[in-house]
Amino acid sequence: MADGVLAIHSRRRREEAESGSAGTARGYASRVTPEEVGQYAESLAQVKRKGTEARPAWYVHDRLVVRLHDPNTLVIRVPMSKRESLLETYSDSFGVPPSMEAHHKVEAYLDRAQPGAVRVAIDLAWEMQSR
């Protein structure tokens, strides 16, 4: 994806998530599914699915973007400089357990995460890992 297109794509996703229109306006269910995560991740340039059937993961240039930790939890790589803002803006969607505090990661809780918030986090991970 060209840089300009990516910037527009990412900005649109962030605006949708912030306005609360992401997901609901397009008829998506309020719960994010692992299948939707995979479809979105694989729509990003050069992302490849790896992992196992039970724990799929998506990588760009062999660098983790997002992985399914358990049926209800994603682990998403995010820049430390953006993590706190992400947690404050979408406190119901994300968390950082003590074991991840020193890492560039957040957990997304699929049973309550806003679809747009998950896409924003995946976009941040993709941008960070594709460099």
C-alpha positions in Angstrom: 0.0 0.0 0.0 1.4 3.4 -0.9 2.3 5.7 2.1 -0.4 8.2 1.2 -3.1 5.6 0.8 -2.0 4.0 4.1 -2.2 7.3 5.9 -5.7 7.9 4.7 -6.7 4.3 5.5 -5.3 4.5 9.0 -6.7 8.0 9.7 -10.1 6.8 8.5 -10.0 3.8 10.8 -9.0 6.0 13.8 -11.7 8.5 13.0 -14.3 5.7 12.8 -13.1 4.2 16.1 -13.1 7.5 17.9 -16.6 8.4 16.7 -18.0 5.1 17.6 -19.2 4.6 14.1 -16.8 1.8 13.3 -18.5 -1.6 13.2 -22.1 -0.5 13.9 -22.6 1.7 10.9 -21.6 -1.0 8.5 -23.7 -3.7 10.2 -20.9 -5.5 11.9 -21.6 -7.3 15.2 -20.4 -5.5 18.3 -18.2 -8.5 19.2 -15.0 -8.9 17.2 -14.3 -12.5 16.1 -11.0 -14.1 15.4 -12.1 -14.6 11.8 -12.7 -10.8 11.4 -9.3 -10.1 12.9 -7.6 -12.5 10.4 -9.5 -11.0 7.4 -8.5 -7.4 8.5 -4.9 -8.3 9.2 -4.5 -10.2 5.9 -5.9 -7.1 4.1 -2.8 -5.2 5.0 0.2 -5.2 2.7 2.6 -8.1 3.1 0.9 -9.6 6.1 1.1 -13.4 6.3 -0.7 -15.8 8.6 1.4 -18.1 10.7 0.9 -19.9 14.0 -1.4 -22.9 14.5 -5.1 -23.5 14.0 -5.8 -22.8 17.7 -3.4 -19.8 17.9 -3.1 -18.1 14.6 -0.8 -15.1 14.3 -0.2 -12.5 11.6 3.2 -11.1 10.7 4.7 -8.6 8.4 8.4 -9.2 7.4 8.4 -12.0 10.0 7.6 -9.5 12.7 4.5 -10.0 14.9 1.5 -7.8 14.2 -1.3 -9.6 16.1 -1.9 -13.1 17.5 -4.8 -14.9 19.1 -3.7 -15.7 22.6 -6.9 -17.6 23.6 -10.5 -17.6 22.1 -11.3 -14.2 23.7 -7.9 -12.4 23.7 -5.6 -10.9 21.1 -2.1 -9.8 21.7 -1.3 -6.8 19.5 2.1 -5.1 19.1 1.9 -1.3 19.5 4.5 1.4 19.8 5.1 2.3 23.5 4.6 6.0 22.4 1.0 5.2 21.4 0.1 2.5 24.0 -1.1 4.8 26.8 -3.3 6.8 24.6 -4.8 3.6 23.1 -5.5 2.3 26.7 -7.1 5.6 27.8 -9.2 6.0 24.7 -10.5 2.4 24.6 -10.2 1.3 28.2 -12.9 -1.4 27.7 -11.2 -2.8 24.7 -7.6 -3.1 25.8 -5.4 -3.9 28.8 -1.8 -4.6 29.7 -1.2 -7.4 32.1 1.9 -7.1 34.3 3.8 -9.6 32.2 3.5 -7.3 29.2 4.3 -4.0 30.9 7.8 -3.9 29.5 6.8 -5.0 26.0 5.3 -3.2 23.0 2.0 -5.1 23.4 -1.6 -4.8 24.5 -4.3 -7.4 25.0 -7.6 -6.8 23.2 -10.6 -8.5 24.8 -12.8 -9.7 21.9 -16.0 -10.0 23.8 -16.1 -6.3 24.6 -13.6 -4.6 22.2 -14.9 -2.0 19.7 -14.2 -3.3 16.2 -12.8 0.1 15.2 -10.5 0.1 18.2 -9.1 -3.3 17.3 -8.5 -2.1 13.7 -6.7 1.0 15.0 -4.4 -1.1 17.2 -3.7 -3.5 14.3 -2.9 -0.5 12.0 -0.5 0.8 14.6 1.2 -2.6 14.9 1.4 -2.9 11.1 2.9 0.6 10.8 5.5 -0.2 13.5 6.4 -3.6 12.2 6.5 -2.9 8.5 9.4 -0.4 8.8 
